[in-house]
Structure formats: structure tokens, C-alpha cells
Amino acid sequence: MTNVIGGIPASVLGIIVLFTLLMLLRRVPEGVETMAGNLLRYLPLMLVVPAVGIVDFSGIEASVWLRLVLVIALSLLVTVPLCGWLLQYLIGRNKDHV
């Protein structure tokens, strides 16, 4: 069972804390960079679980599928531009510091 603090899962809080610390440091510590590189190698394996979950839901009603697709599409429309903006911001900030 996942621990929840104030309605937010502890794993999400950990990501927020890590992101905040990295922004305050304005650099990525060597240990974090090494670990992130190691985890990125296994990213395809981490995507197996959501894929299995999608296959497991193959017996649900059409109305539920419609809502599920709508939520996924809306989240995609929000996260893709946000990630693009964040990347452009970080690239621009990196050019200013070089």
C-alpha cells in the first residue's frame, strides 16, 4: 500500500522535493545523474506494468473507455506543451550560464 500524505502519494511528494532541491542547487549532483542514467536504461521495463493494465481492462464498457480516452487525451494536451515549454526554458537558461 502506498503511503499518502495530505492526499498526495509519498512518491509524488518525493519527486516534488527532488525537483525543488535540484532547482535550488541549479545543477544535478553526480550521484543523481549516475542513478538517473542507470534507471533510464530500464525505462522500457517500467512501461510493461501500464501496458498490462490496459490489456487487463479490455472487458470494461464502452462508456468507460470513452471517458478513459478523453482523460488521456486531455492530459496529453496539457503535459506535452508544458514539457516543451520547460525544455525551452531550461535550454535558454543553460545558454545564459555558459
C-alpha positions in Angstrom: 0.0 0.0 0.0 1.3 3.4 -0.9 1.6 6.0 1.9 -0.4 9.1 1.3 0.4 12.5 2.9 -2.3 15.1 2.7 -4.0 13.2 -0.2 -0.8 13.2 -2.3 1.1 9.9 -2.7 4.5 9.9 -1.0 6.3 9.0 -4.3 4.9 12.2 -5.9 6.0 14.2 -2.8 9.5 12.8 -3.2 9.6 13.8 -6.9 8.5 17.3 -5.9 11.2 17.5 -3.2 13.8 16.3 -5.6 12.8 18.8 -8.3 12.8 21.6 -5.7 16.3 20.7 -4.5 17.6 20.4 -8.0 16.2 23.8 -8.9 17.8 25.4 -5.8 21.1 23.7 -6.5 21.0 24.8 -10.1 22.9 21.6 -11.0 22.5 17.9 -10.9 24.7 16.1 -8.4 26.9 13.4 -9.9 25.2 10.6 -7.9 21.7 11.7 -9.1 22.9 11.9 -12.7 24.5 8.4 -12.4 21.4 6.9 -10.9 19.1 8.6 -13.5 21.2 7.2 -16.3 21.0 3.7 -14.8 17.2 3.9 -14.4 16.7 5.3 -18.0 18.3 2.1 -19.3 15.4 0.1 -17.8 12.6 2.5 -18.7 11.0 0.1 -21.2 10.6 -2.5 -18.4 8.9 0.1 -16.3 6.3 0.7 -19.1 5.3 -3.0 -19.1 3.1 -2.6 -16.0 0.8 0.1 -17.5 0.6 -1.9 -20.8 -0.6 -4.9 -18.8 -3.1 -2.8 -17.0 -4.5 -1.6 -20.3 -4.9 -5.2 -21.6 -6.5 -6.2 -18.3 -9.2 -3.6 -18.7 -10.2 -5.0 -22.1 -13.6 -6.2 -20.7 -14.9 -2.8 -19.5 -17.9 -1.0 -21.0 -17.6 1.4 -24.0 -18.7 4.4 -21.9 -15.8 3.8 -19.5 -13.4 3.6 -22.5 -14.7 6.9 -23.9 -14.0 8.6 -20.5 -10.6 7.0 -20.2 -9.6 8.1 -23.7 -10.9 11.6 -23.0 -8.9 11.9 -19.8 -5.7 10.6 -21.5 -6.2 13.0 -24.4 -6.7 16.0 -22.1 -3.7 15.1 -20.0 -1.6 14.7 -23.2 -2.8 18.2 -24.4 -1.6 19.7 -21.1 1.6 17.8 -20.5 3.2 17.9 -24.0 3.1 21.7 -24.3 4.2 22.0 -20.6 7.2 19.7 -21.2 8.1 21.7 -24.4 8.0 25.0 -22.5 10.1 23.6 -19.7 12.7 22.2 -22.1 12.9 25.5 -23.9 13.2 27.3 -20.6 16.0 25.0 -19.4 17.8 25.3 -22.7 17.6 29.0 -22.6 18.8 29.1 -19.0 21.7 26.8 -19.8 22.8 29.1 -22.7 22.8 32.1 -20.3 25.1 30.3 -17.9 27.7 29.0 -20.4 
